[in-house]
Amino acid sequence: MLDMVIIDSPLSQSVMVEGHRFEIQIYRGEDTLWTLEVVNENAISYVRDELFPTDRNALGAALADFENNPVEDYLD
């Protein structure tokens, strides 16, 4: 079994969008780029295929997604 070290970004956060709570989770392995995961209030997770060079880039992508897409895209 591999023991992978996961590094959580301090930029991970909880946000309210149009009355719905979402958890923005940003993390990486020791030698990988940053992963962006958004979890809705029903514990449904959306993980971006794209990896990010910095945790700030990942957070920016999450916030831009909420600004540019209907919140319903993240509720199903």
PyMOL Python script that loads the backbone (N, CA, C, O; Angstrom):
from pymol import cmd

cmd.read_pdbstr("""\
ATOM      1  N   MET A   1       0.842  -1.177   0.000  1.00  0.00           N
ATOM      2  CA  MET A   1       0.000   0.000   0.000  1.00  0.00           C
ATOM      3  C   MET A   1       0.889   1.242   0.000  1.00  0.00           C
ATOM      4  O   MET A   1       1.874   1.305   0.735  1.00  0.00           O
ATOM      5  N   LEU A   2       0.547   2.204  -0.805  1.00  0.00           N
ATOM      6  CA  LEU A   2       1.284   3.461  -0.864  1.00  0.00           C
ATOM      7  C   LEU A   2       0.791   4.412   0.213  1.00  0.00           C
ATOM      8  O   LEU A   2      -0.411   4.555   0.436  1.00  0.00           O
ATOM      9  N   ASP A   3       1.725   5.050   0.867  1.00  0.00           N
ATOM     10  CA  ASP A   3       1.382   6.080   1.837  1.00  0.00           C
ATOM     11  C   ASP A   3       1.587   7.433   1.174  1.00  0.00           C
ATOM     12  O   ASP A   3       2.706   7.942   1.111  1.00  0.00           O
ATOM     13  N   MET A   4       0.507   8.006   0.686  1.00  0.00           N
ATOM     14  CA  MET A   4       0.585   9.287  -0.001  1.00  0.00           C
ATOM     15  C   MET A   4       0.325  10.411   0.991  1.00  0.00           C
ATOM     16  O   MET A   4      -0.651  10.381   1.740  1.00  0.00           O
ATOM     17  N   VAL A   5       1.185  11.375   0.987  1.00  0.00           N
ATOM     18  CA  VAL A   5       1.019  12.546   1.843  1.00  0.00           C
ATOM     19  C   VAL A   5       0.157  13.554   1.087  1.00  0.00           C
ATOM     20  O   VAL A   5       0.473  13.931  -0.041  1.00  0.00           O
ATOM     21  N   ILE A   6      -0.929  13.985   1.715  1.00  0.00           N
ATOM     22  CA  ILE A   6      -1.821  14.983   1.126  1.00  0.00           C
ATOM     23  C   ILE A   6      -1.587  16.310   1.841  1.00  0.00           C
ATOM     24  O   ILE A   6      -1.601  16.382   3.070  1.00  0.00           O
ATOM     25  N   ILE A   7      -1.375  17.349   1.053  1.00  0.00           N
ATOM     26  CA  ILE A   7      -1.160  18.691   1.587  1.00  0.00           C
ATOM     27  C   ILE A   7      -2.415  19.512   1.303  1.00  0.00           C
ATOM     28  O   ILE A   7      -2.770  19.737   0.145  1.00  0.00           O
ATOM     29  N   ASP A   8      -3.081  19.955   2.362  1.00  0.00           N
ATOM     30  CA  ASP A   8      -4.274  20.794   2.228  1.00  0.00           C
ATOM     31  C   ASP A   8      -3.868  22.254   2.143  1.00  0.00           C
ATOM     32  O   ASP A   8      -2.987  22.712   2.872  1.00  0.00           O
ATOM     33  N   SER A   9      -4.515  22.974   1.250  1.00  0.00           N
ATOM     34  CA  SER A   9      -4.244  24.396   1.110  1.00  0.00           C
ATOM     35  C   SER A   9      -4.955  25.184   2.206  1.00  0.00           C
ATOM     36  O   SER A   9      -6.086  24.861   2.567  1.00  0.00           O
ATOM     37  N   PRO A  10      -4.303  26.207   2.733  1.00  0.00           N
ATOM     38  CA  PRO A  10      -4.992  27.097   3.673  1.00  0.00           C
ATOM     39  C   PRO A  10      -6.072  27.939   2.985  1.00  0.00           C
ATOM     40  O   PRO A  10      -6.854  28.612   3.656  1.00  0.00           O
ATOM     41  N   LEU A  11      -6.116  27.901   1.654  1.00  0.00           N
ATOM     42  CA  LEU A  11      -7.141  28.644   0.911  1.00  0.00           C
ATOM     43  C   LEU A  11      -8.455  27.877   0.780  1.00  0.00           C
ATOM     44  O   LEU A  11      -9.449  28.441   0.321  1.00  0.00           O
ATOM     45  N   SER A  12      -8.481  26.601   1.174  1.00  0.00           N
ATOM     46  CA  SER A  12      -9.734  25.848   1.177  1.00  0.00           C
ATOM     47  C   SER A  12     -10.716  26.580   2.078  1.00  0.00           C
ATOM     48  O   SER A  12     -10.333  27.116   3.118  1.00  0.00           O
ATOM     49  N   GLN A  13     -11.980  26.601   1.677  1.00  0.00           N
ATOM     50  CA  GLN A  13     -12.950  27.387   2.434  1.00  0.00           C
ATOM     51  C   GLN A  13     -14.378  26.983   2.133  1.00  0.00           C
ATOM     52  O   GLN A  13     -14.661  26.289   1.156  1.00  0.00           O
ATOM     53  N   SER A  14     -15.261  27.435   2.993  1.00  0.00           N
ATOM     54  CA  SER A  14     -16.692  27.255   2.828  1.00  0.00           C
ATOM     55  C   SER A  14     -17.258  28.555   2.275  1.00  0.00           C
ATOM     56  O   SER A  14     -16.914  29.637   2.751  1.00  0.00           O
ATOM     57  N   VAL A  15     -18.137  28.451   1.257  1.00  0.00           N
ATOM     58  CA  VAL A  15     -18.757  29.646   0.673  1.00  0.00           C
ATOM     59  C   VAL A  15     -20.259  29.437   0.533  1.00  0.00           C
ATOM     60  O   VAL A  15     -20.737  28.315   0.366  1.00  0.00           O
ATOM     61  N   MET A  16     -20.987  30.539   0.605  1.00  0.00           N
ATOM     62  CA  MET A  16     -22.429  30.524   0.341  1.00  0.00           C
ATOM     63  C   MET A  16     -22.649  31.123  -1.037  1.00  0.00           C
ATOM     64  O   MET A  16     -22.162  32.214  -1.332  1.00  0.00           O
ATOM     65  N   VAL A  17     -23.383  30.407  -1.881  1.00  0.00           N
ATOM     66  CA  VAL A  17     -23.711  30.885  -3.216  1.00  0.00           C
ATOM     67  C   VAL A  17     -25.217  30.732  -3.392  1.00  0.00           C
ATOM     68  O   VAL A  17     -25.748  29.621  -3.388  1.00  0.00           O
ATOM     69  N   GLU A  18     -25.889  31.853  -3.544  1.00  0.00           N
ATOM     70  CA  GLU A  18     -27.344  31.870  -3.737  1.00  0.00           C
ATOM     71  C   GLU A  18     -28.061  31.005  -2.702  1.00  0.00           C
ATOM     72  O   GLU A  18     -28.972  30.248  -3.037  1.00  0.00           O
ATOM     73  N   GLY A  19     -27.642  31.126  -1.447  1.00  0.00           N
ATOM     74  CA  GLY A  19     -28.290  30.413  -0.347  1.00  0.00           C
ATOM     75  C   GLY A  19     -27.869  28.967  -0.176  1.00  0.00           C
ATOM     76  O   GLY A  19     -28.459  28.257   0.638  1.00  0.00           O
ATOM     77  N   HIS A  20     -26.878  28.511  -0.907  1.00  0.00           N
ATOM     78  CA  HIS A  20     -26.388  27.133  -0.812  1.00  0.00           C
ATOM     79  C   HIS A  20     -24.939  27.143  -0.338  1.00  0.00           C
ATOM     80  O   HIS A  20     -24.127  27.947  -0.795  1.00  0.00           O
ATOM     81  N   ARG A  21     -24.629  26.234   0.586  1.00  0.00           N
ATOM     82  CA  ARG A  21     -23.273  26.136   1.125  1.00  0.00           C
ATOM     83  C   ARG A  21     -22.441  25.156   0.303  1.00  0.00           C
ATOM     84  O   ARG A  21     -22.893  24.055  -0.012  1.00  0.00           O
ATOM     85  N   PHE A  22     -21.235  25.563  -0.038  1.00  0.00           N
ATOM     86  CA  PHE A  22     -20.281  24.733  -0.766  1.00  0.00           C
ATOM     87  C   PHE A  22     -18.942  24.747  -0.040  1.00  0.00           C
ATOM     88  O   PHE A  22     -18.541  25.761   0.530  1.00  0.00           O
ATOM     89  N   GLU A  23     -18.262  23.618  -0.070  1.00  0.00           N
ATOM     90  CA  GLU A  23     -16.906  23.527   0.459  1.00  0.00           C
ATOM     91  C   GLU A  23     -15.947  23.498  -0.724  1.00  0.00           C
ATOM     92  O   GLU A  23     -16.018  22.606  -1.570  1.00  0.00           O
ATOM     93  N   ILE A  24     -15.062  24.465  -0.778  1.00  0.00           N
ATOM     94  CA  ILE A  24     -14.009  24.480  -1.791  1.00  0.00           C
ATOM     95  C   ILE A  24     -12.788  23.836  -1.143  1.00  0.00           C
ATOM     96  O   ILE A  24     -12.218  24.376  -0.195  1.00  0.00           O
ATOM     97  N   GLN A  25     -12.399  22.686  -1.661  1.00  0.00           N
ATOM     98  CA  GLN A  25     -11.265  21.953  -1.108  1.00  0.00           C
ATOM     99  C   GLN A  25     -10.135  21.955  -2.137  1.00  0.00           C
ATOM    100  O   GLN A  25     -10.326  21.579  -3.293  1.00  0.00           O
ATOM    101  N   ILE A  26      -8.977  22.380  -1.698  1.00  0.00           N
ATOM    102  CA  ILE A  26      -7.805  22.480  -2.566  1.00  0.00           C
ATOM    103  C   ILE A  26      -6.692  21.684  -1.889  1.00  0.00           C
ATOM    104  O   ILE A  26      -6.371  21.924  -0.725  1.00  0.00           O
ATOM    105  N   TYR A  27      -6.111  20.746  -2.615  1.00  0.00           N
ATOM    106  CA  TYR A  27      -5.089  19.890  -2.025  1.00  0.00           C
ATOM    107  C   TYR A  27      -4.173  19.333  -3.111  1.00  0.00           C
ATOM    108  O   TYR A  27      -4.473  19.411  -4.302  1.00  0.00           O
ATOM    109  N   ARG A  28      -3.048  18.770  -2.670  1.00  0.00           N
ATOM    110  CA  ARG A  28      -2.104  18.167  -3.605  1.00  0.00           C
ATOM    111  C   ARG A  28      -1.296  17.099  -2.888  1.00  0.00           C
ATOM    112  O   ARG A  28      -1.263  17.038  -1.659  1.00  0.00           O
ATOM    113  N   GLY A  29      -0.654  16.268  -3.675  1.00  0.00           N
ATOM    114  CA  GLY A  29       0.323  15.338  -3.138  1.00  0.00           C
ATOM    115  C   GLY A  29       1.651  16.061  -3.015  1.00  0.00           C
ATOM    116  O   GLY A  29       1.781  17.210  -3.438  1.00  0.00           O
ATOM    117  N   GLU A  30       2.636  15.392  -2.438  1.00  0.00           N
ATOM    118  CA  GLU A  30       3.945  16.027  -2.237  1.00  0.00           C
ATOM    119  C   GLU A  30       4.569  16.520  -3.536  1.00  0.00           C
ATOM    120  O   GLU A  30       5.195  17.580  -3.559  1.00  0.00           O
ATOM    121  N   ASP A  31       4.405  15.770  -4.607  1.00  0.00           N
ATOM    122  CA  ASP A  31       5.064  16.101  -5.874  1.00  0.00           C
ATOM    123  C   ASP A  31       4.068  16.301  -7.013  1.00  0.00           C
ATOM    124  O   ASP A  31       4.370  15.989  -8.165  1.00  0.00           O
ATOM    125  N   THR A  32       2.879  16.821  -6.694  1.00  0.00           N
ATOM    126  CA  THR A  32       1.865  17.015  -7.724  1.00  0.00           C
ATOM    127  C   THR A  32       1.383  18.465  -7.711  1.00  0.00           C
ATOM    128  O   THR A  32       1.689  19.238  -6.804  1.00  0.00           O
ATOM    129  N   LEU A  33       0.627  18.800  -8.737  1.00  0.00           N
ATOM    130  CA  LEU A  33      -0.016  20.109  -8.794  1.00  0.00           C
ATOM    131  C   LEU A  33      -1.263  20.087  -7.921  1.00  0.00           C
ATOM    132  O   LEU A  33      -1.618  19.050  -7.361  1.00  0.00           O
ATOM    133  N   TRP A  34      -1.923  21.227  -7.808  1.00  0.00           N
ATOM    134  CA  TRP A  34      -3.089  21.376  -6.929  1.00  0.00           C
ATOM    135  C   TRP A  34      -4.361  20.840  -7.585  1.00  0.00           C
ATOM    136  O   TRP A  34      -4.606  21.063  -8.771  1.00  0.00           O
ATOM    137  N   THR A  35      -5.154  20.139  -6.800  1.00  0.00           N
ATOM    138  CA  THR A  35      -6.457  19.615  -7.208  1.00  0.00           C
ATOM    139  C   THR A  35      -7.540  20.496  -6.602  1.00  0.00           C
ATOM    140  O   THR A  35      -7.427  20.947  -5.462  1.00  0.00           O
ATOM    141  N   LEU A  36      -8.591  20.736  -7.382  1.00  0.00           N
ATOM    142  CA  LEU A  36      -9.739  21.519  -6.923  1.00  0.00           C
ATOM    143  C   LEU A  36     -10.953  20.603  -6.828  1.00  0.00           C
ATOM    144  O   LEU A  36     -11.315  19.927  -7.790  1.00  0.00           O
ATOM    145  N   GLU A  37     -11.574  20.593  -5.657  1.00  0.00           N
ATOM    146  CA  GLU A  37     -12.784  19.813  -5.429  1.00  0.00           C
ATOM    147  C   GLU A  37     -13.823  20.726  -4.788  1.00  0.00           C
ATOM    148  O   GLU A  37     -13.521  21.454  -3.842  1.00  0.00           O
ATOM    149  N   VAL A  38     -15.040  20.685  -5.303  1.00  0.00           N
ATOM    150  CA  VAL A  38     -16.147  21.448  -4.728  1.00  0.00           C
ATOM    151  C   VAL A  38     -17.182  20.440  -4.252  1.00  0.00           C
ATOM    152  O   VAL A  38     -17.614  19.574  -5.012  1.00  0.00           O
ATOM    153  N   VAL A  39     -17.577  20.560  -2.985  1.00  0.00           N
ATOM    154  CA  VAL A  39     -18.548  19.647  -2.385  1.00  0.00           C
ATOM    155  C   VAL A  39     -19.783  20.458  -2.025  1.00  0.00           C
ATOM    156  O   VAL A  39     -19.700  21.469  -1.327  1.00  0.00           O
ATOM    157  N   ASN A  40     -20.953  19.989  -2.521  1.00  0.00           N
ATOM    158  CA  ASN A  40     -22.178  20.739  -2.224  1.00  0.00           C
ATOM    159  C   ASN A  40     -22.770  20.298  -0.886  1.00  0.00           C
ATOM    160  O   ASN A  40     -22.233  19.418  -0.213  1.00  0.00           O
ATOM    161  N   GLU A  41     -23.873  20.918  -0.517  1.00  0.00           N
ATOM    162  CA  GLU A  41     -24.489  20.659   0.796  1.00  0.00           C
ATOM    163  C   GLU A  41     -25.077  19.261   0.922  1.00  0.00           C
ATOM    164  O   GLU A  41     -25.439  18.839   2.020  1.00  0.00           O
ATOM    165  N   ASN A  42     -25.176  18.539  -0.188  1.00  0.00           N
ATOM    166  CA  ASN A  42     -25.643  17.147  -0.167  1.00  0.00           C
ATOM    167  C   ASN A  42     -24.485  16.163  -0.227  1.00  0.00           C
ATOM    168  O   ASN A  42     -24.684  14.973  -0.471  1.00  0.00           O
ATOM    169  N   ALA A  43     -23.282  16.662  -0.005  1.00  0.00           N
ATOM    170  CA  ALA A  43     -22.042  15.861   0.007  1.00  0.00           C
ATOM    171  C   ALA A  43     -21.714  15.272  -1.365  1.00  0.00           C
ATOM    172  O   ALA A  43     -21.036  14.249  -1.459  1.00  0.00           O
ATOM    173  N   ILE A  44     -22.198  15.921  -2.428  1.00  0.00           N
ATOM    174  CA  ILE A  44     -21.834  15.514  -3.784  1.00  0.00           C
ATOM    175  C   ILE A  44     -20.594  16.305  -4.180  1.00  0.00           C
ATOM    176  O   ILE A  44     -20.554  17.530  -4.070  1.00  0.00           O
ATOM    177  N   SER A  45     -19.592  15.581  -4.639  1.00  0.00           N
ATOM    178  CA  SER A  45     -18.284  16.157  -4.920  1.00  0.00           C
ATOM    179  C   SER A  45     -18.080  16.327  -6.418  1.00  0.00           C
ATOM    180  O   SER A  45     -18.428  15.454  -7.213  1.00  0.00           O
ATOM    181  N   TYR A  46     -17.512  17.460  -6.781  1.00  0.00           N
ATOM    182  CA  TYR A  46     -17.132  17.761  -8.166  1.00  0.00           C
ATOM    183  C   TYR A  46     -15.634  18.038  -8.176  1.00  0.00           C
ATOM    184  O   TYR A  46     -15.176  19.011  -7.576  1.00  0.00           O
ATOM    185  N   VAL A  47     -14.873  17.189  -8.853  1.00  0.00           N
ATOM    186  CA  VAL A  47     -13.422  17.352  -8.923  1.00  0.00           C
ATOM    187  C   VAL A  47     -13.062  17.783 -10.338  1.00  0.00           C
ATOM    188  O   VAL A  47     -13.428  17.125 -11.311  1.00  0.00           O
ATOM    189  N   ARG A  48     -12.350  18.878 -10.440  1.00  0.00           N
ATOM    190  CA  ARG A  48     -11.913  19.370 -11.752  1.00  0.00           C
ATOM    191  C   ARG A  48     -10.849  18.431 -12.309  1.00  0.00           C
ATOM    192  O   ARG A  48      -9.973  17.976 -11.575  1.00  0.00           O
ATOM    193  N   ASP A  49     -10.924  18.145 -13.596  1.00  0.00           N
ATOM    194  CA  ASP A  49      -9.896  17.342 -14.263  1.00  0.00           C
ATOM    195  C   ASP A  49      -8.582  18.104 -14.345  1.00  0.00           C
ATOM    196  O   ASP A  49      -7.501  17.518 -14.296  1.00  0.00           O
ATOM    197  N   GLU A  50      -8.695  19.417 -14.470  1.00  0.00           N
ATOM    198  CA  GLU A  50      -7.525  20.275 -14.596  1.00  0.00           C
ATOM    199  C   GLU A  50      -6.797  20.379 -13.253  1.00  0.00           C
ATOM    200  O   GLU A  50      -7.430  20.534 -12.209  1.00  0.00           O
ATOM    201  N   LEU A  51      -5.475  20.294 -13.288  1.00  0.00           N
ATOM    202  CA  LEU A  51      -4.660  20.545 -12.103  1.00  0.00           C
ATOM    203  C   LEU A  51      -4.095  21.957 -12.206  1.00  0.00           C
ATOM    204  O   LEU A  51      -3.954  22.492 -13.306  1.00  0.00           O
ATOM    205  N   PHE A  52      -3.774  22.561 -11.069  1.00  0.00           N
ATOM    206  CA  PHE A  52      -3.385  23.963 -11.026  1.00  0.00           C
ATOM    207  C   PHE A  52      -1.974  24.113 -10.455  1.00  0.00           C
ATOM    208  O   PHE A  52      -1.593  23.396  -9.530  1.00  0.00           O
ATOM    209  N   PRO A  53      -1.195  25.058 -11.019  1.00  0.00           N
ATOM    210  CA  PRO A  53       0.171  25.239 -10.536  1.00  0.00           C
ATOM    211  C   PRO A  53       0.239  25.807  -9.114  1.00  0.00           C
ATOM    212  O   PRO A  53       1.195  25.547  -8.384  1.00  0.00           O
ATOM    213  N   THR A  54      -0.781  26.583  -8.724  1.00  0.00           N
ATOM    214  CA  THR A  54      -0.808  27.144  -7.366  1.00  0.00           C
ATOM    215  C   THR A  54      -2.201  26.964  -6.780  1.00  0.00           C
ATOM    216  O   THR A  54      -3.185  26.795  -7.501  1.00  0.00           O
ATOM    217  N   ASP A  55      -2.258  27.004  -5.458  1.00  0.00           N
ATOM    218  CA  ASP A  55      -3.556  26.909  -4.794  1.00  0.00           C
ATOM    219  C   ASP A  55      -4.387  28.165  -5.065  1.00  0.00           C
ATOM    220  O   ASP A  55      -5.616  28.098  -5.078  1.00  0.00           O
ATOM    221  N   ARG A  56      -3.734  29.307  -5.280  1.00  0.00           N
ATOM    222  CA  ARG A  56      -4.471  30.537  -5.629  1.00  0.00           C
ATOM    223  C   ARG A  56      -5.152  30.400  -6.989  1.00  0.00           C
ATOM    224  O   ARG A  56      -6.271  30.879  -7.174  1.00  0.00           O
ATOM    225  N   ASN A  57      -4.479  29.747  -7.946  1.00  0.00           N
ATOM    226  CA  ASN A  57      -5.101  29.501  -9.247  1.00  0.00           C
ATOM    227  C   ASN A  57      -6.339  28.621  -9.095  1.00  0.00           C
ATOM    228  O   ASN A  57      -7.362  28.864  -9.734  1.00  0.00           O
ATOM    229  N   ALA A  58      -6.242  27.604  -8.251  1.00  0.00           N
ATOM    230  CA  ALA A  58      -7.380  26.699  -8.028  1.00  0.00           C
ATOM    231  C   ALA A  58      -8.550  27.446  -7.404  1.00  0.00           C
ATOM    232  O   ALA A  58      -9.690  27.285  -7.839  1.00  0.00           O
ATOM    233  N   LEU A  59      -8.280  28.260  -6.391  1.00  0.00           N
ATOM    234  CA  LEU A  59      -9.347  29.036  -5.756  1.00  0.00           C
ATOM    235  C   LEU A  59      -9.970  29.994  -6.762  1.00  0.00           C
ATOM    236  O   LEU A  59     -11.193  30.125  -6.815  1.00  0.00           O
ATOM    237  N   GLY A  60      -9.158  30.655  -7.547  1.00  0.00           N
ATOM    238  CA  GLY A  60      -9.675  31.571  -8.568  1.00  0.00           C
ATOM    239  C   GLY A  60     -10.585  30.876  -9.553  1.00  0.00           C
ATOM    240  O   GLY A  60     -11.602  31.435  -9.965  1.00  0.00           O
ATOM    241  N   ALA A  61     -10.228  29.657  -9.936  1.00  0.00           N
ATOM    242  CA  ALA A  61     -11.063  28.885 -10.865  1.00  0.00           C
ATOM    243  C   ALA A  61     -12.399  28.536 -10.230  1.00  0.00           C
ATOM    244  O   ALA A  61     -13.435  28.611 -10.891  1.00  0.00           O
ATOM    245  N   ALA A  62     -12.392  28.157  -8.964  1.00  0.00           N
ATOM    246  CA  ALA A  62     -13.647  27.820  -8.275  1.00  0.00           C
ATOM    247  C   ALA A  62     -14.559  29.035  -8.196  1.00  0.00           C
ATOM    248  O   ALA A  62     -15.749  28.945  -8.501  1.00  0.00           O
ATOM    249  N   LEU A  63     -14.011  30.154  -7.793  1.00  0.00           N
ATOM    250  CA  LEU A  63     -14.830  31.367  -7.661  1.00  0.00           C
ATOM    251  C   LEU A  63     -15.343  31.836  -9.017  1.00  0.00           C
ATOM    252  O   LEU A  63     -16.477  32.303  -9.122  1.00  0.00           O
ATOM    253  N   ALA A  64     -14.520  31.719 -10.055  1.00  0.00           N
ATOM    254  CA  ALA A  64     -14.960  32.084 -11.405  1.00  0.00           C
ATOM    255  C   ALA A  64     -16.075  31.165 -11.876  1.00  0.00           C
ATOM    256  O   ALA A  64     -17.019  31.613 -12.527  1.00  0.00           O
ATOM    257  N   ASP A  65     -15.972  29.870 -11.548  1.00  0.00           N
ATOM    258  CA  ASP A  65     -17.043  28.934 -11.920  1.00  0.00           C
ATOM    259  C   ASP A  65     -18.369  29.357 -11.309  1.00  0.00           C
ATOM    260  O   ASP A  65     -19.401  29.321 -11.979  1.00  0.00           O
ATOM    261  N   PHE A  66     -18.350  29.760 -10.034  1.00  0.00           N
ATOM    262  CA  PHE A  66     -19.589  30.184  -9.383  1.00  0.00           C
ATOM    263  C   PHE A  66     -20.132  31.471 -10.003  1.00  0.00           C
ATOM    264  O   PHE A  66     -21.347  31.661 -10.063  1.00  0.00           O
ATOM    265  N   GLU A  67     -19.262  32.340 -10.455  1.00  0.00           N
ATOM    266  CA  GLU A  67     -19.706  33.590 -11.080  1.00  0.00           C
ATOM    267  C   GLU A  67     -20.257  33.367 -12.486  1.00  0.00           C
ATOM    268  O   GLU A  67     -21.172  34.074 -12.909  1.00  0.00           O
ATOM    269  N   ASN A  68     -19.713  32.398 -13.210  1.00  0.00           N
ATOM    270  CA  ASN A  68     -20.020  32.235 -14.633  1.00  0.00           C
ATOM    271  C   ASN A  68     -20.982  31.106 -14.964  1.00  0.00           C
ATOM    272  O   ASN A  68     -21.393  30.968 -16.116  1.00  0.00           O
ATOM    273  N   ASN A  69     -21.351  30.295 -13.976  1.00  0.00           N
ATOM    274  CA  ASN A  69     -22.242  29.154 -14.220  1.00  0.00           C
ATOM    275  C   ASN A  69     -23.417  29.198 -13.263  1.00  0.00           C
ATOM    276  O   ASN A  69     -23.292  29.728 -12.158  1.00  0.00           O
ATOM    277  N   PRO A  70     -24.552  28.654 -13.663  1.00  0.00           N
ATOM    278  CA  PRO A  70     -25.697  28.611 -12.748  1.00  0.00           C
ATOM    279  C   PRO A  70     -25.391  27.725 -11.549  1.00  0.00           C
ATOM    280  O   PRO A  70     -24.772  26.671 -11.694  1.00  0.00           O
ATOM    281  N   VAL A  71     -25.821  28.148 -10.368  1.00  0.00           N
ATOM    282  CA  VAL A  71     -25.579  27.368  -9.161  1.00  0.00           C
ATOM    283  C   VAL A  71     -26.177  25.963  -9.271  1.00  0.00           C
ATOM    284  O   VAL A  71     -25.692  25.023  -8.642  1.00  0.00           O
ATOM    285  N   GLU A  72     -27.235  25.833 -10.076  1.00  0.00           N
ATOM    286  CA  GLU A  72     -27.872  24.514 -10.248  1.00  0.00           C
ATOM    287  C   GLU A  72     -26.913  23.476 -10.827  1.00  0.00           C
ATOM    288  O   GLU A  72     -27.103  22.276 -10.627  1.00  0.00           O
ATOM    289  N   ASP A  73     -25.886  23.932 -11.542  1.00  0.00           N
ATOM    290  CA  ASP A  73     -24.889  23.006 -12.082  1.00  0.00           C
ATOM    291  C   ASP A  73     -24.178  22.228 -10.979  1.00  0.00           C
ATOM    292  O   ASP A  73     -23.633  21.154 -11.234  1.00  0.00           O
ATOM    293  N   TYR A  74     -24.178  22.754  -9.772  1.00  0.00           N
ATOM    294  CA  TYR A  74     -23.473  22.149  -8.652  1.00  0.00           C
ATOM    295  C   TYR A  74     -24.393  21.539  -7.596  1.00  0.00           C
ATOM    296  O   TYR A  74     -23.934  21.140  -6.526  1.00  0.00           O
ATOM    297  N   LEU A  75     -25.672  21.467  -7.891  1.00  0.00           N
ATOM    298  CA  LEU A  75     -26.621  20.947  -6.914  1.00  0.00           C
ATOM    299  C   LEU A  75     -27.080  19.524  -7.200  1.00  0.00           C
ATOM    300  O   LEU A  75     -27.585  18.862  -6.294  1.00  0.00           O
ATOM    301  N   ASP A  76     -26.927  19.040  -8.396  1.00  0.00           N
ATOM    302  CA  ASP A  76     -27.399  17.682  -8.734  1.00  0.00           C
ATOM    303  C   ASP A  76     -26.435  16.632  -8.263  1.00  0.00           C
ATOM    304  O   ASP A  76     -26.674  15.441  -8.462  1.00  0.00           O
TER     305      ASP A  76
END
""", "prot")
cmd.dss("prot")
cmd.show_as("cartoon", "prot")
cmd.util.cbc("prot")
cmd.orient("prot")
